[in-house]
Amino acid sequence: MKKISKKKILHIKSSINGTHSYSTKLGCALVDKLRAQYPDAHVVTKDLVEEDFPHLVGETLVSFFVPKEELTTEQKTLLHVSDKAIEEVMEADILIIDAPMYNFGIPSHLKAWLDQISRAGITFEYGTNGPKGLILNTKAYIAMASGGVYSDGPAQQMDFVAPYLKTILGFLGITDVEVLRAEGTAMAETKEASIEMVLGQIELVN
Ligand SMILES: Cc1cc2nc3c(=O)[nH]c(=O)nc-3n(C[C@H](O)[C@H](O)[C@H](O)COP(=O)(O)O)c2cc1C
């Protein structure tokens, strides 16, 4: 059982830009805002780039289906990465994903994390009514940053970050998803205004 008293916040970072990252700046501002709202909140921060979060390999997939008592030492190590990531996301009341746009999509580290937490029978299942997500009662925020502008105008259809994240999170049961965007971070004329605007939006989050 979760969600009885203290809020648990899971903050996922996936930018390669470290302290210069706009998505991380947004994600951290959101964490600060939520901490002010829930002073006793427990925050877990996972920097996928810093910890070089592992991609799935063939043996990881095998380890998902081997009975516990038959796992090799290598399989146990691989399985632990996925199990731990799932435990962290299952426990979270609030999930914040910092999502930079790289080549119109999400960073590969973030994709690796999503691959590790998407497990049949644990975070989703197929029933008579089709797929059912099993990560329940979790609110998600996507703190997105992109060099160009995608929220409006002709480039909108080239944004595969927000639609993809909403789809995969929804598939896993997380349907309450809010997207905050710092856009035009590669353009001097839009950068600062965009950051100020999105930090203003964060102030209004409740
Ligand atoms: C490898 C790479 C690919 C990028 N691809 C795109 C892109 O397809 N579209 C875009 O608008 N900006 C692109 N950018 C710019 C980033 O989206 C922008 O710098 C953003 O602020 C990155 O988020 P961050 O500041 O949190 O790292 C790319 C940047 C990098 C490093």
The ligand as an SDF file (V2000), in Angstrom:
LIG
                    3D

 31 33  0  0  0  0  0  0  0  0999 V2000
   22.0190   15.6210  -29.3390 C   0  0  0  0  0  0  0  0  0  0  0  0
   21.0600   16.7640  -29.3690 C   0  0  0  0  0  0  0  0  0  0  0  0
   19.9790   16.7220  -30.2170 C   0  0  0  0  0  0  0  0  0  0  0  0
   19.0750   17.7850  -30.2350 C   0  0  0  0  0  0  0  0  0  0  0  0
   17.9870   17.6970  -31.0410 N   0  0  0  0  0  0  0  0  0  0  0  0
   17.0700   18.6900  -31.0410 C   0  0  0  0  0  0  0  0  0  0  0  0
   15.8910   18.6050  -31.8320 C   0  0  0  0  0  0  0  0  0  0  0  0
   15.6430   17.6330  -32.5320 O   0  0  0  0  0  0  0  0  0  0  0  0
   15.0160   19.6320  -31.7830 N   0  0  0  0  0  0  0  0  0  0  0  0
   15.2130   20.7350  -30.9970 C   0  0  0  0  0  0  0  0  0  0  0  0
   14.3770   21.6260  -30.9870 O   0  0  0  0  0  0  0  0  0  0  0  0
   16.3160   20.8430  -30.2210 N   0  0  0  0  0  0  0  0  0  0  0  0
   17.2320   19.8470  -30.2200 C   0  0  0  0  0  0  0  0  0  0  0  0
   18.3350   19.9410  -29.4270 N   0  0  0  0  0  0  0  0  0  0  0  0
   18.4500   21.0840  -28.5000 C   0  0  0  0  0  0  0  0  0  0  0  0
   17.9290   20.7120  -27.1370 C   0  0  0  0  0  0  0  0  0  0  0  0
   16.6020   20.2580  -27.1930 O   0  0  0  0  0  0  0  0  0  0  0  0
   18.0100   21.8970  -26.1960 C   0  0  0  0  0  0  0  0  0  0  0  0
   19.3750   22.2660  -26.0430 O   0  0  0  0  0  0  0  0  0  0  0  0
   17.3980   21.6180  -24.8440 C   0  0  0  0  0  0  0  0  0  0  0  0
   17.5550   22.7580  -24.0280 O   0  0  0  0  0  0  0  0  0  0  0  0
   18.0400   20.3980  -24.2180 C   0  0  0  0  0  0  0  0  0  0  0  0
   17.5420   20.1910  -22.9100 O   0  0  0  0  0  0  0  0  0  0  0  0
   18.4920   20.4040  -21.6530 P   0  0  0  0  0  0  0  0  0  0  0  0
   18.8240   21.8700  -21.6340 O   0  0  0  0  0  0  0  0  0  0  0  0
   17.6810   19.9790  -20.4870 O   0  0  0  0  0  0  0  0  0  0  0  0
   19.7050   19.5530  -21.8510 O   0  0  0  0  0  0  0  0  0  0  0  0
   19.2640   18.9090  -29.3910 C   0  0  0  0  0  0  0  0  0  0  0  0
   20.3700   18.9450  -28.5420 C   0  0  0  0  0  0  0  0  0  0  0  0
   21.2620   17.8810  -28.5220 C   0  0  0  0  0  0  0  0  0  0  0  0
   22.4320   17.9260  -27.5750 C   0  0  0  0  0  0  0  0  0  0  0  0
  1  2  1  0
  2  3  1  0
  2 30  2  0
  3  4  2  0
  4  5  1  0
  4 28  1  0
  5  6  2  0
  6  7  1  0
  6 13  1  0
  7  8  2  0
  7  9  1  0
  9 10  1  0
 10 11  2  0
 10 12  1  0
 12 13  2  0
 13 14  1  0
 14 15  1  0
 14 28  1  0
 15 16  1  0
 16 17  1  0
 16 18  1  0
 18 19  1  0
 18 20  1  0
 20 21  1  0
 20 22  1  0
 22 23  1  0
 23 24  1  0
 24 25  2  0
 24 26  1  0
 24 27  1  0
 28 29  2  0
 29 30  1  0
 30 31  1  0
M  END
$$$$
